[in-house]
Amino acid sequence: MSQNPHINPNLKRKKEAVNVNRLFNDLHSGQVSALSRAITLVESTAGSDSAFAKAIIKQALPYSGNSFRLGITGVPGVGKSTFIESLGRQLIEHGKKVAVLAIDPSSNISRGSILGDKTRMEELVKSDQAFIRPSPAGTTLGGVARKTREAIILCEAAGYDFIIVETVGVGQSETAVHSMTDFFLLLKLAGAGDDLQGIKRGIMEMADAIIINKADGDNQLAAKHARREFKNAVHLMPSKDHGWPTQVLTCSGLNSVGITEVIEEINNYKAHATDNQSFTKKRNAQELYWFHQTIEDAIKTNFYNQPEVIAKLVVLEKEVLNKVKSPFDAAGELLEI
């Protein structure tokens, strides 16, 4: 007797809907396992999980937007994980419920990722007021950024009121994270060739605060020097729409020195941005950005998945390489399909 898993398709769809409802109720009640499972569904590339992901995001959306979203970036080795652990512990002491969404680098060869943030934040992970979720960066920045943004929504629906998004620290991930957070911290390291020559105009313009980390021991003097250099550099940058001047601070994530001043800076910024309504304006601009970005991603994906485009693309690529057609003429021909 053959077994058919789809004897009653209507019954199957009803079961899936009930599972999503139950999963969201568990998530909304603060169950960490439910939040982890929901983020896994959102991150999944399996087509069968797409409907689940959309359904749970739809339920979570009315409960989102009530957190403060902090973006943190810096080159590998600058001490992001140690800094985040110290920051998270102090935030929890101030009554916050903290979620950390860390994007780990993925290998272009094996597609693997270490996902080691939970092991690097040993103390923070023990707190029942903290949630740490490392995710592989993968190879497509836009997809990762979109899924990270959806993970923020799920964390907010689960009751986390301070969301930290840690970037890889290389490539263009900073731009994506900047477009989904309220405040953007740039961590720098003095005394290791990361002061003046580390000043990049693009990332400097995005930063709402620059933190010279590892300002302890023999490195304190170098940190003070780096702070002066960066303070001089930020004066050359154009002012931001919110009108908050970029501050340069020093700290030691390892010794939790200077973390209180960082929190004060964030709180002062939030009060300033709330008073002049730039906080809401920025959030609204981000919502529209991701709306249009999602449309662009969908158009691009649908275009390249058309059978006639796939077939024609191979032919045009050969003609471009053989200099029969220019890349511009070939692109125009493909777009006419």
N, C-alpha and C positions, 0 to 999 in steps of 0.2 A: 504494500500500500504506500503510494507516494505521499510525501508530506509537503504541503504548500504553506509557507510562512505568511502568505497573503490571502488566506481564505476569506477574511473579512477586512478589506482595506479600510472601511469606515471605522471599524472597531480599533484598528491600529492608529489611525489619526487621532481618535478620541483619547487613546492611552497616552500618546505623545503630548497632547495638550495638557492632560492632567499632570504628567511628569514635569512639564515646564512650570506649571502653577506651583507644584509642591517645591520644586527647586528654588523658585523665586521667594516663596514664603520662608523657606529655611534661610536663604541668603539675607532676606530683609530682617529676619530675627537675629542676625549676627553670627550664624553658624559659619565658621571659617571653611569647613570642608565644602559647603555649598557654594561659597564664593569662589573657591579654587576650581571647582568643577565648572562653574559658569564661565570663568575666564578661559578655561581649557576649551570649552565649546566655541567661544568667540575667536580664539586663536587658531582653531582647527581649520585646515584647508579642505577637509572632506566635504563634499557637496551635501551629504546627508545631515551634516551638523548645521548647515546654513540656516534652515528654518528654525531650529532650536535657538540659535544665537540671536536671530532677529526678534523672536518672540520674547526672549528674556530681556533684551535691551529695551524693547517697547514697554515692558512692565516696569523696568528700573528707571526709565527716563523721568517720570514725575517726581521721583525722590532724589534726583541728582541736582548738582549745582550749588550745594550748600557747604562745600568744603573750600579750603584754601589749597591751591595747586602750586607746588613749588618745583621748578625744573632745576636740576643740578648737572653741570658738565665740567669736564677737566680731562687732561690727558691721562692715559693709564699710568698709575704709580703716584698720582697726586694725592691719594688718600681719600677718595670719594666714599668708599664703604665705611671707613673708620669715622669720617666726619658725619656721615648720615646716621651711624649708630649713636654717636654722642648727641647729635641734634634730636634724633627721635626719642631718646631716653629723657631728655629735658622737656620736650614737648609733652610727653606722657605725664611727667611730673606736674605740668601745667594744666592737666585735665584733658589733653587732646587724645584722640584715637587716630593712630598713624598707620597709613598704608604706604609701602615702598614698592614701586614698580620699576625694576631695574632691567634695562635692556643689555644683555650680554652679547659680546662679539661672537659671530659664527664663522667657522672656517669655510673659506671658499672652496676648499678641496673636499673635505669630508662632510661639510654642512653641519658639523657637530658644534656644540657650545658647552662651555664649562658649567655655566649656571651656578657660580660659586658664592653668590652674595649671602645666602643663608649661612654658609660656613664662616664668612668673614664678619657677619654681624651676630656673633654668638650670644651676646647679652640681650640685644633687642628682640631677637627671635623668640626668646623665652617669655616675653611679656604677652599677656592675653589682650593687651590694648594695641598690639602691633600686628601687622600683616605684611609679610615680605614675599614678593612674587618676582623671581627672575624669569625673563623670557628671552629666547634666542633672537638675535637681530635678524637672522636670515639673510637673504640677498636682495630683497625688495624693500627699500626704506619706506615707501608710501604705505605698503601693506602693514608693516610693523607699526607705523605711526597711527594708522587708523585703528588697529586693534588695541593699541595702548590707550587711545582715547576712549574706546568702548570699555576697557578695563577700569578706567577712571570712573565712568558712570556706574559700573557695578559696585565698585568700592564705596562710592558715595551712598548708593542705595542700601549698602550693608552697614552704614552708620559711621564710616570713617570720615572725620572732618578735617584731616590734614593729609593731603596726598603728595608724596615725593616721587618725582619721575627722574631717574638717573639715566643719563645717556651713555653711549659707548665711549664718547670722548674723542672719536675720530670721524672723519668724513663729514657728511651733511646732516647727521642725526640731530645736531643742535638746533638747526632751523625748524625741524619738525616738532621737537619738544617745546621750543619757544612758542610755537603756534597753538599750544594746548595748555599752557600754564599761566598763572597770574604773576609770578615773580621768578626771575631767572638768575641763578647764582653761577658765577664762573669761578672755579677753584684753580688757583695757581700755586706753583711751587718755586720758592726762591732758592738761589744758590746752586741750581742744577741746570743753568742755561735756559730757564723758563721765565725770566723776567722781561727785560726789554725786547730781546729777540722773539719772545713769545707773544708779543702784542700783535694781534690780528684785528684789523679794522672791523671786519664783519661781526666776529664774535664779541668784540668789545662793545659795539653798538647795541647788540642784543642784551648784554648783561645789565641787570638792575643793581647788582652788587658784585664786587670782586673780592674774593677771600684768599688771602695768602695763607695757605695751610702749612702745617708742620713748623710753625713758628715756636720752636722749643729747643732747648739745649744750645748747642753751638750755632744753630741756624737762626737764632733770634735777631742777631744783627743784620744778617742778609735779608731777613723778612722785613725789617724796618726799612731797609734800603729799597727793596722791591715795592713796598707800599708807597714810598715817596715817588718813585718813577711812574707807577700806575696812576697815582692821583694827578700827576702832571699830564699824563696821557689822556685821561678821561675829559679833561677840560677842552680838548681839541675835538671831541665828539659832539655831533649835533644833539640838541635836547630832545627828549622823548615826548610823545603826546601827553603822557600822564604828568609831566612836569616834575618828576622826582629825580633829583641828581644822583648819579651812580656813585655809591660810596665804596671805599676800599678799606677793608678790615684785615686784621691778622688773627689767626687762631691756631690752636693745636687740637685737632680732633682726637688724637691719642690721649691727651691729658684733660680733655674737655675744658680747655682754657679759651675764652673768647666766644664760646657758643652762646652764652647769654646775650652778648652784644649783637650777635647775628639774629637771634630771635627778636630782640628789640627793634632792629632795623626792619625786619619783615613786618612787625606789628605797626611800626610808624608808617611804613609804605602803605599798608592796607588802609589805615585811617585816612591818610592823605588821598589815596585813590578813591575811597568811598565818598569822601567829602566833595571832591570835584567831579564825581560821577564817571571818572575815567575807568574805574574797575568794571562797571557794567558795560560801558562802551567797548572795552577790550573783549569781554566775554561774548558780547553780541557779534563783534567782528570775527571772532574765532568760530562761532557757530556757522556763520555764513561762509567762512573760508572752507570749513570741512564739508559743508553742503556742496559747494562748487567743486572742491577737490574730489569728492566721491563721484560726482557726475563725470568729471574728466577721466578718472580711473576706469569707470564702467564703460565709457565710450571707447577708450583705448583697448580694453580687454575684449569687448564685443567685436571691435573692428578686426583685431588680429586673429580672432577665432572663426571668422567667416571662411568657409572652404575655398571660395574663389580667391580670397585675399591670400590665403596660405599658399595656394598653387602659383599665383601670379608673383608673389614675393620672391620665390626661389628663382624664377626667370629673371626678374628685374635685378636681383642681387648679382647674378652672373654678368648681366649687361653693364652694370655699374663697375664691377671689377675689371671687365674687359674694355672699359672706357667707350663702350658703344653709346651709353647715355650718361648724362650727368646725374648725380644724386638728386638734384632738384627736379629735373624732368621725370626721373623714375618715380619719385615720391608723388608728383602731380598725377602721373598716370595711375598709380595705385589708388590714390584718393578718389579717382573718377569712377571706380568700380561701384 
